[in-house]
C-alpha cells in the first residue's frame, strides 16, 4: 500500500521500506489549521509498531494513536491520520 499524503505534509524521515525494525521508521510534519505544528510519527517499539499524530509537540497527549502488527497496517494508519482535519 503506498503512502497517500497531501502536499502540505513534509516527510522528515522514511524508513518504512527498509525492512528494519527500528524506533524511528517514519516522521512527517505540517502546520495545523491554527498554525501549531502537527507531527505524524511511526516506529517499532520492541513488540509492536505504533503510529501517533501529535500537535504542538505534545508527545504526552497524542491526538490519535494506534498499534499495528505489520508495515501495511502502519501505512494504512499513516494515510488515515494524515487525512484528519485538525
N, C-alpha and C positions, 0 to 999 in steps of 0.2 A: 504494500500500500504506500503510495507516495505522500510526501508532506504537501499539504494544501494551505499555505499561509498567505494571507493578503500582503500586498507590497509594503504596508507600513511596519510589518514585523521585520526586525533586523536580526538575522541569525548571528549570534556571537560565537557559538561553538556547536559543532555537529559531528559526533562520532557514532551515530546510530547504525551505520553500515559497517563499522569496523570489526564487529564480531566479538569485541571485548566487553567484559562485564566490569565497567568502571563507574564510579560515583558520578563523574561529570560526563554524561553522554550527550546532552543537548541543552542549549540555552538560547532563547531569543527574547528580544525586548521591543517595546513600543510605548509611546505616550498614551495614557488613557484619555477619556473624554474630558476629564478635569485636569489634564496635563501631568498627573502623577504617573511615574513610570510603572508599567506592567512588565513582569518577568515570567516567562514560561520556561520551566526547568524540568529536566528528566534525568534520572540516574539509577544506578544499580546499588541497592543497599543490602548486601550480604545474601539475602534470600529472595528478594523481590525487586521489581522495577517500581519506581514512584514517579509520578508526574504531578507538578504543582503549578498553580498560577497565583502569583503574589502581586500586591500593589504597594507602591511606595516603600519598597524594600522591607516589608513586614513579613519576614520569614516565619515568625511565631504564629501568625494567623493567616494562612493562605485563603484566598477567595474560594478556590476549589482544589481538591487533591484526590488522587486515586492511586491504587496499586494495580500493577499489571503483571501478567505471568510471562509475556514474551514481547519481542520488539514490535510485532504487528499491533498488539494492544496499545503499546506506548505511542506509536504513530497515530493510531485512531484517537487516543486521548489528547494528544497534542493538537490534532486538527479540530477536535471538538472544543477544547479550551480556547484555542486561538480565534474561534468564530464567535465567542461570547461578547456581548455589548456591555462594556464596563466603563 
